[in-house]
Amino acid sequence: MQLRVGMVGYAFMGAAHSQAWRTVNRVYDLPARARMALICGRDAGNVAEAADRLGWDAYTTDWRDLVSRDDIDVVDVCTPGDSHAEIALAALAAGKHVLCEKPLANTVEEARAMAAAAATARASGVRSMCGFNYRRVPAVAMMRRLVADGRLGVIRHVRAAYLQDWIVDPQFPLVWRLQKDRAGSGALGDIGAHIIDLTQYVTGQRITGVSAVTETFVKERPLPAGSSGLAATVDGHADGAGPATGPVTVDDAALFVARLDGGALATYEASRFATGRKNALRVEINGSLGSVVFDLERLNELEFYDATLPTAEQGFSRILVTEGDHPYMSAWWPPGHIIGYEHSFTHQMRDFIEAIATGTDPEPSFADALQVQLVLDAVVRSAELGSSWTDVEPALTAVAV
Ligand SMILES: NC(=O)c1ccc[n+]([C@@H]2O[C@H](COP(=O)([O-])OP(=O)(O)OC[C@H]3O[C@@H](n4cnc5c(N)ncnc54)[C@H](O)[C@@H]3O)[C@@H](O)[C@H]2O)c1
């Protein structure tokens, strides 16, 4: 079975996804083969160059062409959040399997429509998944296994932080990630969404309510060099700042405490102002029988504390998550031969291809991603209400299926 993939967007995530589509069938023995059939971008010259560099058979400059073609089976959405809903809804309506980058959408309303469309399309065997790739880091999947196997006992605390520092300089230009109409939110939806999904995945518990603070430390920034106005701001990380300025309309940092439905208390911190922290994602979980810690900067490792050992032997131990019986690792290298960031995307494609080929539902589903969106929405509402306690709308009632 061959799956002909069409991917929209070819910058950061486009490159990461291309690497994964290219690699996945060479590493894993799967019931279907992905073919990198078509890539889409708006500028013909740039997308032609990207197709050649990233290894795609052909290119187009209109995503509507990509989603409507009969020779495309899978649509991979790697664009900013303001186009996720439109592209994914059109692709699902055209009967394509859809992988959509996170956060699923810019608003709860869009996410709700996407989850409903995915549920309808599923009846005809069409699969959809949201790209929370950190679930696919073997050590993260191993954390989940430890929790599911009862090795941590009753979960009491979740402590999660995702910290970056790329906009500490007030002269850093107003790229799309700093505009609400393009990105939906700032650090909250970009990196906070990852730790919301990751902790819910690992613990099997869902966030039921939050109390939040958010802040925009730098409220006005230069427009990127060469742009003539907000609508023209360049994608991703700009090359430089121009003389004109515009308002930052998203949060620079978002912090919240939360309750999980299994009784745990949790704290979350997402910031782009953590000077010195480049892409620092750290999660610690404390349970009645032990604790576990994951740090993305040491992504092949877990720290595990087993409180059932004799007291004289207790202490945090380091598990090197590279054994063949660790999640995802059997197809890679011999034990001790470590992997990196990009492999999480290969694992994501592996799970998606397998689900399509075997007719099962991949996770996280659009409904799971809608639930993350509902948490983001509760955080925003709580912050607007002076941190007052705000319940997360239950995901089950959010999609009428
Ligand atoms: N999973 C992760 O860890 C992770 C990391 C970074 C970004 N993301 C998500 O991936 C998505 C893209 O982010 P990025 O960092 O790759 O952004 P980027 O700015 O690097 O790339 C965006 C791409 O989309 C293209 N694009 C924009 N609008 C388009 C349209 N209408 N039609 C066709 N192409 C269009 C741009 O030309 C560019 O190629 C976002 O949703 C973001 O949140 C996920």
The ligand as an ORCA input file, in Angstrom:
! r2SCAN-3c Opt
* xyz 0 1
  N       5.544     20.132     16.842
  C       6.405     21.082     17.158
  O       7.270     20.898     17.986
  C       6.317     22.398     16.461
  C       7.438     23.254     16.406
  C       7.319     24.456     15.711
  C       6.127     24.798     15.119
  N       5.053     23.955     15.213
  C       3.765     24.312     14.587
  O       3.911     24.117     13.177
  C       3.164     25.114     12.469
  C       4.113     25.866     11.545
  O       5.146     26.440     12.317
  P       6.627     26.660     11.709
  O       7.510     26.879     12.884
  O       6.948     25.605     10.749
  O       6.387     28.033     10.967
  P       7.286     28.667      9.816
  O       6.988     30.108      9.805
  O       8.699     28.204      9.947
  O       6.690     27.994      8.480
  C       5.367     28.229      8.067
  C       5.235     27.770      6.624
  O       3.874     27.893      6.206
  C       3.842     28.536      4.925
  N       2.525     29.137      4.760
  C       1.938     30.075      5.546
  N       0.689     30.318      5.098
  C       0.502     29.526      4.005
  C      -0.565     29.323      3.103
  N      -1.706     30.015      3.221
  N      -0.414     28.434      2.084
  C       0.731     27.739      1.943
  N       1.785     27.884      2.791
  C       1.660     28.762      3.797
  C       5.006     29.504      4.966
  O       5.385     29.934      3.697
  C       6.061     28.613      5.634
  O       6.656     27.741      4.687
  C       2.526     25.994     13.523
  O       1.229     25.513     13.764
  C       3.379     25.770     14.753
  O       2.706     25.956     15.976
  C       5.142     22.783     15.850
*
